[in-house]
Amino acid sequence: MVLLGLLMTHVLSTGPVHTADLGVDRWFAAHRTGLRNDVSYVGTTLAQTTTAISVAAVVVLLLRWRLGRWYESLVMITVMAGELLIFLCVTLVVHRPRPPVARLDVAPETSSFPSGHTAAAVALYGCIAILVLWIYGRRPATRAVVAALCCVPVIVGLSRLYRGMRYPSDVLAGALTGGLWLLVVITTLLPQWGQRQRAARQRGQRGQHGQHGIGHLVGGARRR
């Protein structure tokens, strides 16, 4: 992500790629309305720092309560903590000014690259969607919930563009940041937990079979 950011700021900062990048922001700025401003405000709020922390905390506690264990909660914590750390590390190296259009939000001091809102939205709501499928399976209700969760990062990314806070390349980089880190965590931690669960079930089944075998022997001895 750092290399991609340096490419955008030092090599592609001018020319047709930058022109197209900026053109999208200018198009959104030229088509603003009061209703769209309100809708985009709600969209960008879905991944603000306070919102992301609050939603993650609620999900962590809810998972602990419903499942009676911490493993899935720790997966969520790992996803969110890692995403934030990666975002901060990239912004410390890459310094990209925000788009030169009228902005509807107060711009923080961090670099425009990558979009932290989009990265957080992909990591947070993507992780929730995966855990819902992991826990409840591919039922019609869970598929509907997952579809709704997958729409949130798209809404957040479009809202950031509409409000003049990010370039399209920033949003794509944010989605890539959150998505790749989510992929690393999920493919690393969930299979390990699944293997442990299967091993525990197999040990339990072997124990039950052993008890049944002993029971049959005892019963046979009594009958004799």
N, C-alpha and C positions, 0 to 999 in steps of 0.2 A: 504493500500500500504506500509506503514511503517512496519507493521508486516510481510508482504510478503518479504520485503527487508531484514529485520533482519533474517528471515528464510534462505534466500539465502546466507547471509554473515556469519552466525554463525553456522548453522546446515548443510546446503548443500554446503558449500564451498569446500568440498572434497568429494570423492566418485564417484559413477557412474553418478550421475546427473551432477556434475561439469565436469566430463570427457566428457560426451556427449555435454554439453554446449560449452566447449572449442574446441571440435572436429569440430564443425560446423565452427567456426572462422578459424581454421587452414586449413580446406578444402577450404574455400573461398580464403584464403591467398595463397594457393598453386596453384590456378587456375586463377590467375590474368593475364590480358593481357592489352595492351595499350587501345584498344577499350572499354573493360569493365571498365577500370579505368575512362575513360571519361564519359561513360554512368552513372556510379555510382556517379560521381561528380555532374552531373545534377540532379540525383535522390535525393541526400542528400541536394542539394541547394534548392529544392522545399519546405523544411521545416526548413531552417535556420532561425534564429531569425529575421534578417532583412527582409527576404522574407515573413515570416509569418505575421509580423507587416504590411508590405506594402500591401499584399493581403487583409488582414483583413480591413485595412483602406479604400482601394478602394471599397470593398464590402459594408462596412458601409455607405460610401457616396453615392454609387450607389443605395442602397436600399432606402435611405432617398430621393434621387432625383426621383426615379421611383414611389415610393409608396406615397410620400408626408407625411410621418409620421416617427417617430423614433423607433417604437416598435421593428420591426425586426432587426434594427441596434443595439438596446440595447441588444437583444438576442445574437447577434454575439459578442458584447463587453463582455458580461457576460461569454460566453463560453471561450473566449480566456484569459481573465483576471483570471478566476477561474482555468483554466488548468495550467497557469504559476505559480500561487500561490501554488497549490497542488504540482507541480513538485519541486519547491524550498523548500517547507516544508519537502518533503520526502528526498531530497538530503542532507538537514541539519542533518538528523538523521541517514540515511543509508550511509555508506562509503564503496563503493565497487570499488576496482581497475579495470581498464579497462583490456581487454583481453591481455595476453602476446604474441601478434603477432605484426608484422610490421604494423604500422598504416599509412594510406595515408593522414590523416588530423591532424592538431594540436589539441591535446586533451585539452579541458578546465579543470578547476580545480574542476568541479562538479563531483559527484559520477557517476559511470557507470550505476547505477540503479536509476530510470528507464530511458529508452531512451526518452530524451526530444524531439528529432526530431520526433519520431513516435507518441508520445502523442500529439504534436502540429499538426501533419498532420491529425490524426484522428479527433481531435477537430475542426480544421479549415475547412478542405475539407468535413468532414462529416456534419458540420453545414451548409455549403453552399449547399450541396446536399439536405438536409432536407428542407431548406428554398426554394429552387427551386421547390421541389414538393409541398410545402405548398402554394406557390404563384401561380404557373402555372399549377398545377395538373399533372396527370399521362398521359401526351401526349407522343407520340413517341420521339419527340425531347428532352423533359425533361428527359425521361428515358435514352436516350443516354448520355446526359450531366451528369446525376447522376452516370451512370456506369463508365464514365471516371474519375469522382471525386473520386469514391470509389477505383479506382486502385492506386491513388496517395499514400495513406499510405502504401500499400503493396510495392510499388517501393521504398519509403523512408526507410522502415524497412530493405529490402534486401540490399539496398545501404549501410546502417550503418553496417550491418554484413560483407559485402564484403570489406569494407574499414577498417575493424578491430577495429571499434570504440565501439562496443557493443557486449555483449553476446546475444544469442537468447532469454534467459529469460529476459534480459533487454528490448528487443524489444517487447516481449509479454506483459511485465508489462507496458510499455509505451502505447501500444495500449489499454490495460485495463484501464489505468488512463484516457486517453483522451476519450475513449468510455463511461465509466461510468459517468464521469462528463457531457459529452454531453447529455447522456440519462436523467440525473437529470434535467438539464436546460430545455431541449425540452419538457419533460413531465410535467414540472411545469409551464412554461411561455406560451407556445403556446396554450394549452387548455384554459387557462384563457383569452387570447386574443380572441380566437374563441368564447367563451361564451359571451364576451362583444360585439363582432360584431353581433352575432345572436340576442342578446337582443336589440341592437340598431336598427337592421332591423325590429324586431317585433314591437318596439315602433313606428318606422316610418310607418309600415303598418297599425297599429291601428290608427295612426293619419290621414292617408289617408282615411281609412274607415270612420272615424268620419267626415272628411270634405265632403266625398261623401254623407254621411247620411244627413248632414246639407244642402248640395246642393239640394238633393232631396226634403227635406221639404220645402225649400225656393221656389224651382221651383213649387211644388204642390200648395203652398199658392198663388203664382202669377197666376197660371192657374185658381185657384178658383176665 
